[in-house]
Amino acid sequence: MDNLADISTTPNLYTVNKIYGYTRVSTDKQENDNQKHIILEYAHNNSLNIDEIIETTVSSRKDRENRLIDNTLAQLSNGDTLIVYSLDRIGRSTLDTLQIIEDIKNKGIKLILIKDNLSIDPYNSNPYNEMMLTMLSAFAQLERSFISERTKAGLAARKAQGIKLGRKKGQQVKSIYDEHREKIEELFTLGLSLQKIINYINIGSAPSLHKYIKTRGIEKRLF
């Protein structure tokens, strides 16, 4: 843990506002206490004062919102620090984890992963940490390839069995925006730009939201 040992003494280019801990366990039978203890011990050993530890008990199979990671990030600001026991506590896959790490970096938040011996600081790059992230990116690309190949193989097998592929005519595909539809309509009615709506609900992109608004008939109904 040599790379993490000097975190409290390494000069930062910004002032740390608050320090948060984040714990997650997969079932009710497990306890957050062990992760919480490790985080508090790490903070003590590095002269860091934890402002709050956010504890969650939910399966990693749940989406980001249900795992409360987005709710956690919403509480943090530029210059804050988030301490987590390990990578697998924040993401359910390599792809998911990398996206969350990217979101954390974009918000100017410092991420400390105790078990993985990583300290990801958007303002202070570290060659070791950058190498680890590069390796994770490579694994993510490999994961994408595996998913793509499995999907193609599955579709080919269904086609060979004579199963008609594709959705039925007029069938509406579930969207990531569905659960936010009421808020999207409200903000859209108020005249907010698509990007501002995206920033508010914290998912998606302006082009995909524009497509959602058109396919759901929101634009036509509101105007």
JOVENCOR-V26882 format. One record per residue. RES is the residue in one letter. NEAR is the number of other C-alpha atoms within 10 Angstrom. Layout:
res=RES near=NEAR
res=RES near=NEAR
//
This chain:
res=M near=10
res=D near=7
res=N near=12
res=L near=16
res=A near=13
res=D near=11
res=I near=15
res=S near=13
res=T near=9
res=T near=10
res=P near=10
res=N near=13
res=L near=10
res=Y near=12
res=T near=10
res=V near=14
res=N near=12
res=K near=16
res=I near=21
res=Y near=21
res=G near=23
res=Y near=24
res=T near=23
res=R near=25
res=V near=19
res=S near=17
res=T near=12
res=D near=11
res=K near=8
res=Q near=11
res=E near=16
res=N near=18
res=D near=12
res=N near=12
res=Q near=20
res=K near=20
res=H near=12
res=I near=15
res=I near=24
res=L near=18
res=E near=13
res=Y near=17
res=A near=17
res=H near=12
res=N near=11
res=N near=15
res=S near=12
res=L near=14
res=N near=12
res=I near=17
res=D near=10
res=E near=12
res=I near=18
res=I near=15
res=E near=18
res=T near=19
res=T near=17
res=V near=15
res=S near=15
res=S near=19
res=R near=12
res=K near=13
res=D near=13
res=R near=16
res=E near=11
res=N near=14
res=R near=23
res=L near=20
res=I near=20
res=D near=17
res=N near=13
res=T near=17
res=L near=17
res=A near=11
res=Q near=9
res=L near=19
res=S near=15
res=N near=18
res=G near=21
res=D near=19
res=T near=23
res=L near=24
res=I near=22
res=V near=25
res=Y near=24
res=S near=18
res=L near=19
res=D near=16
res=R near=19
res=I near=23
res=G near=22
res=R near=17
res=S near=15
res=T near=20
res=L near=18
res=D near=16
res=T near=18
res=L near=18
res=Q near=13
res=I near=18
res=I near=20
res=E near=13
res=D near=14
res=I near=23
res=K near=17
res=N near=11
res=K near=17
res=G near=19
res=I near=24
res=K near=22
res=L near=22
res=I near=23
res=L near=19
res=I near=18
res=K near=12
res=D near=14
res=N near=17
res=L near=21
res=S near=22
res=I near=22
res=D near=19
res=P near=19
res=Y near=14
res=N near=13
res=S near=11
res=N near=15
res=P near=8
res=Y near=13
res=N near=16
res=E near=14
res=M near=11
res=M near=14
res=L near=16
res=T near=12
res=M near=12
res=L near=16
res=S near=15
res=A near=13
res=F near=14
res=A near=18
res=Q near=14
res=L near=14
res=E near=15
res=R near=14
res=S near=12
res=F near=12
res=I near=12
res=S near=12
res=E near=12
res=R near=12
res=T near=12
res=K near=12
res=A near=12
res=G near=12
res=L near=16
res=A near=14
res=A near=12
res=R near=13
res=K near=12
res=A near=10
res=Q near=9
res=G near=9
res=I near=11
res=K near=11
res=L near=10
res=G near=8
res=R near=9
res=K near=8
res=K near=6
res=G near=6
res=Q near=8
res=Q near=10
res=V near=8
res=K near=8
res=S near=12
res=I near=13
res=Y near=18
res=D near=12
res=E near=10
res=H near=12
res=R near=16
res=E near=11
res=K near=15
res=I near=22
res=E near=17
res=E near=13
res=L near=16
res=F near=18
res=T near=13
res=L near=9
res=G near=11
res=L near=13
res=S near=12
res=L near=19
res=Q near=15
res=K near=14
res=I near=22
res=I near=18
res=N near=13
res=Y near=12
res=I near=12
res=N near=12
res=I near=15
res=G near=14
res=S near=13
res=A near=16
res=P near=10
res=S near=15
res=L near=20
res=H near=14
res=K near=11
res=Y near=18
res=I near=19
res=K near=13
res=T near=13
res=R near=13
res=G near=11
res=I near=17
res=E near=15
res=K near=10
res=R near=10
res=L near=10
res=F near=6
//
